[in-house]
Amino acid sequence: MKTYKHLDQQDRELIILYLNQGKSLRTIAAILKRSHRTIAREISRNKKEDVYFAYIAQRLARTRRLQARRKSRKLDDFGLRGYVIKRIGKGDSPEQIAGRL
């Protein structure tokens, strides 16, 4: 099973360093052990006025991550949460609980 690891500040600093050295996206991806598509998406998603800056990219990524977490969660409803916890305590599987809901 593949696991996904988000790019961090150090990765973004290396991307800009290698871009300034004229390295290709595939070369940068190989160095960082990432897909070349990950690097391409990172640059296109986070560049401002056709220029990629690591600190801006990190700020934008952090903002997007925080906004994504603001979505309501089903178990924020205390009644529903109590029901789920009670059913798990009685040995029901998550699939059984979802089926009953």
N, C-alpha and C positions, 0 to 999 in steps of 0.2 A: 504494500500500500504506500503510495506516494504521500508525502507530507508537504505542506506549503509553508514557506517561511517568508514573511514580508521583508522587503528591502529596508535596511536601517540607514542611519546617517552615514556610517562608514562606507556602506555600499554605494550610496549616492555620491559621496566624495570621490570614490574610486572611478565611478562612471564619468564624472566631469574631468578628472585627471586624464583618463584614457582617451576621452573624446578630444581633449586639447592636444594630446599626443598624436592624433590622427588615426587611432585604432578603429577597426570596424566594429559594428555591433556584435557580430559573431565572435570576434576575438575577445571583446569585453565580456560577453556572456560566458565564454569558455574559462576565462580567468576567474570570474565570480561564481562559476559552477551553476549558472542559471540558463534558462532558455533565451535565445536571442529575441524572441517575441516579448519576453518579460522586460528586457532592456528597452526595446522599441516602444512598448506601451508606457513604460516609466517616463521616457523622454517626451513622448508626444502628450501625455497626460499632464505633465508638470512643467512644461516650458512656458515661459512668458515672453511674448514678443519675439518668438523664434530663438530664444536663448534659454539654455538649461542651467539653472543654478541649484546646487545641492541643498542649500539652506531653505530656498523657496520650496523645493520639492518636498523636503521633510515637513515643512509647515503645512503645505497643502495636504499631504498624506495624513498627517495627524488630525487636521480639521475634518477630512472625509471620514476617518475612523470614528471620531467622536460623534459626528452626525449620524452615522450608521447605527450607533448604539442607542440613539434616542427613540427608535421605533418601539411601539408598545409591545409588550410581551404578554403572552396569554396567561402566564402564571402570576401576573401583577394583580389579577383579580383574586382577592383573599378567599372568597368562597370556593372558587375553582381550585385554588392551590390547596386548601384544606381537604377538599374531596380527593384530589390526586394523592396527597400524602397519606390520607387514611387508607385508600385502596392499595397503595404500595405497601403500607404496613401490614395489610391483610394478605399480601403475597401475590396480588395481581400484577401482570406484566404491563408495561406501557401500552402495548398493542391492545390488551383487553380493556384498559381504561379508556383509550381513545375510541374504541368501538362502542363502549357504553355512552360516551359523550355524544 
